[in-house]
Amino acid sequence: MFSQNTNFTWFAYTHDLADIVIKNTFQGNEMRVFIYLAKNMNKDNFIKIKQIQIAKELEMHKTNVSKIIKTLIKHNLIKKTTNPKEYMINPSYLYVGVRQVQQKKQEYYNNL
């Protein structure tokens, strides 16, 4: 979707993300789910995954994963896309690629 190298092994997070995590005192499981989503996002900041898969991978109950996803959405860290079982991580906080690509991703995210 956004033009850039498809092979990546890193992502960048911003100071704004650090502020949100600190101010909202996220618990360990909330951070585990968020980092899991970040680790599994594609180069465009999208994650297509079922909550039951997250629960299995992290050895958590699906109801807890569901609550955590709602918390992440509430704090604007992720949004549900129009595609089933797909989320997008807010590029203001975490992204792959150069600044110009991040800005394009942010425009898309803001319009979800």
N, C-alpha and C positions, 0 to 999 in steps of 0.2 A: 504494500500500500504506500508506504513512505520510502523514498529512494535512499538506500544505504546498503552497506555490506550485510549479507545475511548471516555470516559466521561471526558470532560474538561470544565472549566468555566473561564479560563484565557488564555492569550497569552502574550508573552514577546516581547518587541521591543528593538532594539539596539540603541546605540548612533549614529550610522550611519544614522538611520532613522531620528533622531532628527536633525542631520546636514542637511540632504536633505530638510526637511520641512523648516528649518530656512533659508537656502541659497536660496531656490527657492520661498520663500514667497508665499506659497500656500494660496489661498483664502479660505474662510469659506466653500463654496460648494465643493471645491476639497477635503478638509479634511472630510467633511460629507460623501462624496461618499467613500473615502478610509476607513474611520472608519466603514461605513456600510458593505463594502466588508470584512473587517477584522472580524467584528462581525458575519458574515455569512459564514466564511470559515470553512471547515471541519478540522479534525485533521491532514490532509496532506497538508494544505495550499491551497486547491482548493475551488473555488466558482463556482457553476453552477447556473447561473442566467441570465435572459434577462434584457437588459437595460431598457426596458419599466417597468419592475417590480421595478427596482431601482428608476426610475422616479416617479412611483406612491407612493412608500413607503416614499420617501423623498419630495414628492410634488414639483417636479421639471419637467421642460420640457425635453423630451427624447433627443432633440438635444443638450441640455446643458450637460446631462449625457454622451452622446457620445463624446463630446469634452473633458470632464474631464477624461474619460477612456483613450482617446488618450494621454492626458497629463501624466497620471499615467504610461502608457506604455513607453512614451518618456523618462521619468525619471527613468525607470527600477524598478518601485515599483511593477508592475504587468506585467505578460505576458499572452497572449492568448494561450491556449493549443490547441492541435489538435482536441479536442472534441468541438462540437458546444456549444456556449453560456457558455464556461468555461474559467476561468482565474485562474492563480496561483499567490499568493502574494510572492514576493521575500523573501525567508527565511533568507537572510542576514539582513533584516530589521525587520521582524515580523514572529514569529513562535510559535508553541505549542510543548512542549516536551523538552527533554534533548538535550544537545549539540551534542551527537552522531547522534541523529535522525535529528537534524537541518542540519548537514553536508551532510547526505544522500539526504535530500530534496534539498539542495543547488546544489548538483551535477545534480539532475534531472532538476531543474530549468535552470541551465546553458546550458543544452542540448536541451531545448525547441526551 
